[in-house]
Amino acid sequence: MAKKYRIKTACPQCGCSGVNNLSHEEMMERYGDVPNVEMECGECLEQYQTDIKKACPEWDPECKLDE
């Protein structure tokens, strides 16, 4: 079974949280190796940027969560 990465964010405008579960291929396609990612709130439709290391620590090559 392929590893899934969880992206957890909170909208800075309304505070609603969002969670996405993506495979390695989906992560590369959507975000690649950029430090900040563009997100859109599903409730208020605010578009914002968040640090990928905070949103998905496992995606960071230096993260030790898998060990």
FENJODA-V683428 format. One record per helix or strand of 2 or more residues. SS is the DSSP state (H for helix, E for strand). FROM is the first residue (numbers start at 1). LEN is the number of residues. Records with the same first field share a line. If there is no record, write none. Layout:
SS->FROM-LEN ; FROM-LEN
//
This chain:
E->4-7 ; 17-7 ; 36-5 ; 47-5
H->24-7 ; 52-4 ; 57-3
//
